[in-house]
Amino acid sequence: MKCTSEKKTFGFYKSALDEISSTIPGFRKSARDDLAPGGTSYLGACVFRSDKPPRVHTLSAAYYFASDSEGLSLSTFKLTGFRFPDQDPSRLSSAIALAMDQLKNH
């Protein structure tokens, strides 16, 4: 059933975003202190790690720290990625939770 698959996928991403969001406060100082000039540091969730490139386009999320900003980073494991400065992953997690609730009603 398609909805069951979508619920699992949404749940997977929601859990990963929650993990990233809860880890940010403890990681922020060391990420900022160890940042090379012009460099970027990323904090992700273990579920996004892979030894091999994915066979399908998948979404990866992380929290980035740069010299001029920090925030949510989304990418597709390709060169394309999007940064959302000053945005916590918990906001996207909340949107996913809403989508999951709407799926329950269908």
Order of alpha helices (4+ residues) and beta strands (2+ residues): alpha-beta-beta-beta-beta-alpha
